[in-house]
Amino acid sequence: MHALATLPVFFKLAGKRALVAGGDEPALWKAELLAATGAHVDVYSDAFADGFIELAHAPPAGSLTLHRRRWRGEDLAGAAIAIGACTDDADAEAFAAAAREAGVPVNVVDRPAFCDFQFGAIVNRSPLVVAISTDGGAPVFGQAIRSLIEALLPSGFSRWAEAAKTWRSKGDRLGKTPAAKRRFWERFADVAMQNATRAPVESDLVQLLSDAEVSKNAAQPITLIDVGDSVETLTLAAVRALRRGDLIVFDKDVPEAVLDFARREARRHAFPSSREEIVASVDEMIASAAAGKHVICLRTAGPAAGADGEDTTKYIENAIQEAGLPIIILTSAAPPR
């Protein structure tokens, strides 16, 4: 894994107490966001911007109480999270220090030096939630990326995510092994993608269970993905295929960033160069696919010559066809300009 500037986590705040210090518009947005999670939000300020009183009367969830005074250190006791909309660095430093002394994670709006955590741009398809962070470096850029993701995620996905929470409670009915459960959820993702405009119904669950059982140990096609010069040329279909791969074999010239889309649990190895090793690797691919595994072969554009001059790309395709397995070939997209 590459280095992370920050750790993405999601706080469960329903029923817990949250504290906001400040009554300006940035504090209003943070207070509404916290209330939307179901938290009980206490806001401390000598004055409140327009919108606070309306929010206190009708929060999106949870509750919100306004306290017309400055925050005090004892107010932080029992809080699960603390947000400060501070007027200067001295106020920010005092608030952050008091929160940490009380053992409360703290965020100070627009002052990352005093923050234990940061807010990102949010795509809300709750319970499906996507957060984008630029580590405080470019919030407007994060918001632009949010707009792109919002366009890709229909609002109907929220209903499928809600159904997933309900159906997950059915335990072994979805599969008695981790592999069986993953087959169910892979099929679930496909059906949700194809039917995002409607709500799932009980008959969908029945069909998904049937499909998962039918696919058990059934031979799977082998997916060949032609990779361009960079990760930006991967199509959405290629990314989805990588996310479900059990065995991933790749040319040594495939960009490392492409492999980051693969499941962490997937077995992966670089394609060998000698004829004997190529044959063994292709045999492994075929045996895995015949046993019901999802096999992905990542290859760079153009024919690849083996040690004896043979076109390895063509050999792979011929061997798979002779084994009676279907092939899915996904080409790369044009590079962005």
Buried (B, 14 or more C-beta within 10 A) or exposed (E): EEEEEBEEEEBEBEEBBBBBBBBBEBBBBBBBBBBBBBBBBBBBBEEBBEEBEEBBEEBEEBEBEBBEEEBEEEBBEEBBBBBBBBEEEEBBBBBBEBBBEBEBBBBBBEBEEBBBBBBBBBBBBEBBEBBBBBEBEEBEEBBEBBEEBBEEBBEBBBBBBBBBEEBEEEEEEBBEEEEBBBBBBBBBBBBBEEBBEEEBEEEBBEEBBEBBEEBEEEBBBBBBBBBBEEBEBBBEBBBBBBBBBBBBBBBEBBBEEBBEBBBEEBBBEEBBEEBEEBBEBBEBBBEBBBEBBBBBBBBBBEEBEBEEEBBBBEBBBEBBEEBEBEBEEBBBBEEEE
